[in-house]
Amino acid sequence: MALKNDRFIRALLKQPVDCTPVWMMRQAGRYLPEYRETRAKAGDFLSLCKNTDLATEVTLQPLRRYDFDAAILFSDILTIPDVMGLGLYFSEGEGPKFKKVVRCEKDVADLHAIKTETDLDYVVNAVRSIHSALGGSVPLIGFSGSPWTLATYMVEGQSTKDFRHVKTMAYNTPEIMHALLDKLATAVTEYLNAQIVAGAEVVQIFDTWGGVLSTAAYQEFSLNYMKKIVQGLTRERDGQKIPVILFTKNGGLWLENIADSGADALGLDWTIDIGIARERVGGKVALQGNMDPAMLFANAKRIQSEVKSILGSFGDHPGHVFNLGHGITPNVSPDAVKTFVDSVHELSRR
Ligand code: CP3
């Protein structure tokens, strides 16, 4: 199916575009009243992910309101540890939790190898259904967490501020940590390839917690495994390239290393100036980002001036996808998002 709007893919491949493409991490989410309504209908977040029709519906909701240049699969990164045997649940207001945690060699050995088509059939079904509902209007992004980021939740059992258990494992018993990361890299590769077969046109790896590591530990425990995944991905389908985006939050110090991973594009959080990032790695990869999500709490004029400044800093070069530096937060006004998306297109029109 030929894409009607391919400026997102073109930008990821550093080809010329008519204006800068834009999408938003967490674009289907609680800031939208229609999302909250559909989620209430599903009962809870996980039931929403597992219901093909409702997952398709919430993926499309932001595209009805805004001129986004991409859709992203509605799901979560923690689907993999769930079916590896940990039992994922969400307790209201507290975020994700696991019934079982991974703390020793036996816990790692007990993890199941996954077969996405059967163990995570609801994800494959959602990709197929969304892809068909989009009808080629915009590309569909599939995604996964990075092995390190998944490991933080599997070892801690929930979100964490100090990363105590997961760093203890990495520093005290690196062989156990590597065994875990190895299993995860295999699972993530298989998972992303299944999404590509089902219709994803781009994939993004979310390394939300890579940035809590030291430089050496980032290379050893996070980047090496993302590289392995990138090498194992299906990079072309029906003659169309499938670009890969790596997003390490707080990874600005290591851009040169990340750009050597084999990925097509790097996601940037808001702490680095995108023009400086481009000078450092723009010859190798496209860049995605990087407005502070909290800028969406500012007034329309301020949002527009920030968009202008980020576009200006990147400059008139190929290879920019506009995004926030991390996911949109629940209390943002839907009007602010309209200002954001429209100003990216208007201010970047070639
Ligand atoms: O971007 C999108 O629109 C696609 C959907 C998506 C979700 N989670 C939906 C979701 C994506 C890409 C994710 C990735 C994800 N999930 C990450 C990596 C990216 C990031 O934001 O750092 C992480 C760390 C998770 C794990 C996770 N899932 C957490 C920590 C939480 C709780 C967050 C919170 O604010 O309560 C979730 C739940 C979750 N995943 C929600 C959504 C829309 C909120 C669920 C709800 O209550 O409706």
Residues whose N, C-alpha, C, O or C-beta is under 5 A from the ligand:
A	BS01	CP3	M24 M25 R26 Q27 A28 G29 F45 I72 L73 F74 S75 D76 I77 G95 P96 F206 T208 G327
